[in-house]
């Protein structure tokens, strides 16, 4: 029950910062150009720094193996969510670009701000490295799969291999991810002043992302989330995906902590980074706002419910 109450508190903080961004937009303090600049800062500076900082840990084979398990779990839960939401998009006959945003919204979880405190409440300090692995792999997926999908235009059924390779090689976050892994494997520790500076940069992620989300939400009417489409996709994200992930993962995973972290993570609200990315690439930022707002509001009920269910199952 304490973990469920903690989840409600974290969700309240997110709503508060989003409300500030909403107010700034309505009063003219935050405009399209400012929001685009803030989005670029997050995707080109904060994410790469976060990758490197999160893997500044002593190397061990056990940690490397655990990192692989959690990474595979995140990839699998992403595939499950995107598959289910893809079928829903076909059933709803959505435009391709809008459908891609809904697919990403259904598979992108908020592991950092909402997930991490819940994991720590469940498992204590033992959850620190799993959180790092989840966040790292989740951001790799964002850069390698989600962002290319958001950038894709209608009619672009095929993306040239050369373009894909170029986007990966020149992607600051992916390059930083490779550097971070090398530093981890080689046990190279960066100077303390760099680590402290990186941590300060990392600390700007959530407030800025939430402000940009507040900007996105200000572009839409709250009535727009009160429709069947938003409700269906939000319920898939918040309830169907964690339950489906549980029944699939438990066939292969017998470690209660690993199973719990992966399945609860699958039921987190849509990640805050979706808003900045859709703003930057001008692909249905209103849909991103709908998805984040709806899942955050629903999560006040669904996240505690999933946690209680997982406690009973595990």
N, C-alpha and C positions, 0 to 999 in steps of 0.2 A: 504493500500500500504506500510506503514511503517513496518508492521509486515512481509510482504513478503520480503522486503529488509533486515530485520534483519535475516530472515531464510537463505538468500543467504550468508550473512556475516558469520554465524555460520558454514555453510557448507564449506566455504572457509578455515576457521581455521582447520577443520577436515582434509581436503585434504592436508594442509600444514604439519601437524604433521605426517600423513601417508607417505608423501613424504620423511620426515626425516628418518622414519623407513626403507623405501625402499632404501634410500641412504646408511644407516648404514649396511644393509644386503649386498648390492652389493659391499661395500668396506671391508667387513669382520668384521666390528665392532660388528654386531649383527648376531649370529649364532643360530643353532637349539637348543643347550643346554641353551643358554641365553634366548631365546624366551620361552622355556618350563618353565624355572624358573620364568620368569616374569608372565606367565600365571597362574602358581600355586599361586603366590603372590596375584594376582587379585581375584581368585576364593576362596582361603582359608583365606585370611586376609581382603582385601578391602571390599568385598561384605558383610561379617558379620558385620564389623564395620559400614558400611553405613546403614544397617538396624537399628541398635541401635541408631545411631546418628539422623536419619531422624524422629524417633518417640519421640524424647525428646521434647514434647509439652505438655501444660496444658490439662488435660482431660476434655471432655464435651460430653454429649450424642449426641449433634448435630454433633460434629466432628466424633464420632464413627459411626453414621448412614451414614454420607457423605463418610467416609472411606469405608464402606461396599458397597455403590453404585458404587464408582469408581473402587473398587476391582472387583466387579461383571462385570462391563463394560469392564475392561481389559481382564478378563477371557473369556467373550463372544466374544470380537473382536479377541482374540487369536484363539478361536474355529472356528470362521468364516474363518479366514485366513488359518488355518491348513486344514480345510475341502476342501476349494477351491484348495489349493496347492496339497493336497493328490490326488484329481481327476486329476490334471494336471500331477502328477507323473505317475499315471496309464496310462494316455493317451500317455505320452512320453516313457513309458516302461523303466523307470530309474532303476538302481540297488537300492536295498533297502536302503543301508547305504547312498548313495548319495541323494536319495529321501528324507530321513529324514532331511538331512542338508538343502535342499531346502524348506521343510515344515517349519523348524524352522526359516530360513531366511525370509520367507514370513510373519511370525507371530511375530517376535521379533522386536520391535520398539526402536529407540533411543530417549527415553523419557528424558534422563538426559541432554545431551549436546545441542541437537538441539531443542527438545520439550520445555524444561523449559523456555528458553528466549522468545520463541514465545508465550507461555501461559501467561507469565508475561506482555508481550507487549499488549496482548488482554485484560486481566482481572486485571492487577495490583497485589497488595499484596494478593488479594482474591484467587489467584491461588496457593499460597504457599502450603497449605495443600493438595489440589488435586494432586499437583506434587509429594508430599511425598507418597500419596496413590498409585499413578500410578507406581512410581519407586519400592515401596515395593512389590506390587502384581506382577509386571513384573518379579522381581528377584525371588520371590517364584515360579513362573511358570518355570523360567529357571532352578531352582534347582530341582523341583519336576517332571517336564515333559521333558524339553528340554535336559538337561544333560543326564538323563537315555536313551533317544532316541539316542543321539550321541554315547554313550558308547555301545549301543546294536549292536551285531554282526549279520551278515546275517545268517538266519536259526534259530535265537532265536525268534521264534514266540510268545513264552510265557515266561514271567519273573516270577519266583517263588515269591509268596506273601511275604515270609520271607525275600527274598533279597530286595524287594521294601521297606519293613518296616525298615530293617536294614539301607538301604541307606538314608532313611529320618531321622531316629533317629541320625545317625552319621554324617549327613550333617551339617557342621559348619554354613552355611548360614541360614538353616531352624531353627536350635537351636537358633541362634542369633535373628531370627525373632520372635520366641515365647518369648524370653527374652525381646525384644523390646516392644512387645505388652503388656506384663505384667507391665513393667515399665510405659508405657503410661496409662493403665487403673488404676494403683495404684498411679499415679501422683508422681512417684519417680524420682527426678531430680538428675542426676549425677554431680559430682564436675566439676567446670568450667575447671580445667586443663585437665580433661579427655575429655570433650566436644571439647576443643580446639585441643587436640591431635588427636581426631577422625576426626575432620574436615580436619586437615592436611593430614591424611591418605586418606580421601575421595578425596581430591584434586589431588591425584596421579592416580585416576582411568582413566580419559580420556586420558592423555598423554601416559601412559603406554599401555593402550588398543590400542590406535591408532598406537603406535610404533610396537606392535605385529601384528596388521593388516597390517602395511607396510611390515613387514617380510613375512606375508602370500602372499601378493600381489606380492612381489618380486619373488616368486616361480612360477608365471604364466606370460604368455604373455598378454599384453594389447589387443592383437588381439583376445584372447580367450573370451572376453566379447562381442565381435561383432558377436554374433550368435543368432539364433532364440530362443533357450532355455533360455538363460540368459535374453533376452529382454522380453519374455513372463512372466517369473517369476517376473522380476523386475516391470513390468507394473501392474501385479496383486497386488504386494505389495504396490506400490505407488499410484495407482488410483482405481483399482477395489475394494480393501478392504475398504478404507475410504468411498467410495460411497455406497457400500453395507451395511456397518455398519450404515451409516446415515439413510438409509431407514428402517432398522430394529429397531434401537434404538429410532427413533422418534415416534414409535408406543407406547413406554412405558415411555419415558422421555420427559417432557415438559419444563424442566429448560434449557434455552439457553446456559448457561455457561457449565453445565455438558455435554450436547449434543455436544457442540463445542469442548471441551477438548478431549472427547473420540474419536470423529470422526477424528479430526485433528491428534491425536496421532496414529490412525490406518494408517495414510499415512506418518509416519516418515520413514526415511531410516532404513535399517537393523541395529540392535543394534551392537555397537562396541564389546560387550563381546563375540559375536559369534566366532570371530577369535581366541582369547585366549583359549576358551573351545575346539574348534576343534583341535587346536595345541596340547593341553594337552592330548587329547584322540586319537590323530592320526586318525581322521576321516575326510578326504577330506578338509583339510585346504585351498586348492586352490579354492574349491567351495565356502567356506566362503569368501575368498578374492574377488572372482568374484561377489558374491551377494552384499557385502558391497560396493565395488568399483562402480558397476553398479548402485545401488540404490542411492548412494551419488551423482554420476554424474547426474543421471536423476532427482534427487530431486531439483537441481538448477532450474528446470522448473516445476516439478510436485508439490512440496510443496507450492510454491507461488500460483500455479493454484488451488490447493485444498483449501488453505486459502481464496482465492477470491471467490471460489464457496461456501464455508461454510458461508461466510459473506452474500452472496446473499440469501442462503437458510434460514439461521437463522435470 
